[in-house]
Amino acid sequence: MSVKIVAYFASHRAALALGIALTLISAGSAAAYQGTPEQRRACTPDVYRLCAGEIPNVRAITACLQRKKGNLSPACRAAMDQNGY
């Protein structure tokens, strides 16, 4: 396998894990509110910028975003506020 193919799959695996993490970011139970696609998109850059080392651990990403709330983009901060964080 070439380096480009390996890098392609690695980056897509990380993106998938991030998508799952952000989908579940507000889930406390099966009936809990799931963030909208717009809310998840709002926080994706912040997760990569501030919490990349936590991917793919959903709880760790959520905790990281909460700890770094003062550094979040306005859109992600609004999404976190909407979800009660």
C-alpha positions as CSV (number, residue, x, y, z in Angstrom):
1,M,0.0,0.0,0.0
2,S,1.3,3.4,-0.8
3,V,1.7,6.1,1.8
4,K,-1.1,8.2,0.1
5,I,-3.6,5.3,0.4
6,V,-2.7,4.7,4.1
7,A,-2.9,8.4,4.9
8,Y,-6.3,8.6,3.1
9,F,-7.8,5.8,5.1
10,A,-6.3,7.1,8.3
11,S,-7.7,10.5,7.8
12,H,-11.2,9.2,6.9
13,R,-11.2,6.8,9.9
14,A,-10.4,9.8,12.2
15,A,-13.2,11.9,10.5
16,L,-15.6,9.0,11.0
17,A,-14.7,8.7,14.6
18,L,-15.0,12.5,15.0
19,G,-18.5,12.4,13.4
20,I,-19.6,9.7,15.8
21,A,-18.1,11.5,18.7
22,L,-19.9,14.7,17.9
23,T,-23.1,12.9,17.2
24,L,-23.0,11.4,20.7
25,I,-21.6,14.5,22.4
26,S,-24.9,15.3,24.1
27,A,-26.2,11.8,24.6
28,G,-26.6,10.8,28.3
29,S,-29.1,8.1,27.4
30,A,-30.7,6.6,24.3
31,A,-33.5,9.2,24.6
32,A,-31.1,12.1,25.0
33,Y,-31.1,14.9,22.5
34,Q,-28.6,14.4,19.6
35,G,-26.9,17.5,18.3
36,T,-28.0,18.5,14.8
37,P,-25.7,18.1,11.9
38,E,-25.2,21.9,11.9
39,Q,-24.1,21.7,15.6
40,R,-21.7,18.9,14.9
41,R,-20.2,20.8,11.9
42,A,-19.9,23.9,14.1
43,C,-17.6,22.0,16.6
44,T,-15.6,19.9,14.2
45,P,-12.8,22.5,13.6
46,D,-12.6,23.1,17.4
47,V,-12.3,19.4,18.1
48,Y,-9.4,19.1,15.7
49,R,-7.8,22.4,17.0
50,L,-8.3,21.9,20.7
51,C,-9.0,18.2,21.4
52,A,-7.4,16.2,18.5
53,G,-5.6,14.0,21.0
54,E,-8.9,12.8,22.4
55,I,-10.3,11.4,19.1
56,P,-12.1,8.9,19.0
57,N,-13.0,8.9,22.8
58,V,-16.4,10.6,22.9
59,R,-16.4,11.3,26.6
60,A,-12.9,12.7,26.4
61,I,-13.8,15.0,23.5
62,T,-16.9,16.2,25.4
63,A,-14.8,16.9,28.5
64,C,-12.1,18.6,26.5
65,L,-14.6,20.9,24.8
66,Q,-16.1,21.7,28.2
67,R,-12.7,22.5,29.7
68,K,-11.8,24.7,26.8
69,K,-15.1,26.4,26.4
70,G,-13.5,29.8,26.6
71,N,-11.4,29.0,23.5
72,L,-14.3,27.6,21.4
73,S,-15.5,29.3,18.2
74,P,-18.7,31.2,18.7
75,A,-20.6,28.6,16.7
76,C,-19.3,25.7,18.7
77,R,-19.9,27.5,22.0
78,A,-23.5,28.2,20.9
79,A,-23.9,24.5,20.0
80,M,-22.5,23.4,23.4
81,D,-24.9,25.9,25.1
82,Q,-27.8,24.5,23.2
83,N,-26.9,21.0,24.4
84,G,-26.6,22.1,28.0
85,Y,-22.8,22.1,28.3
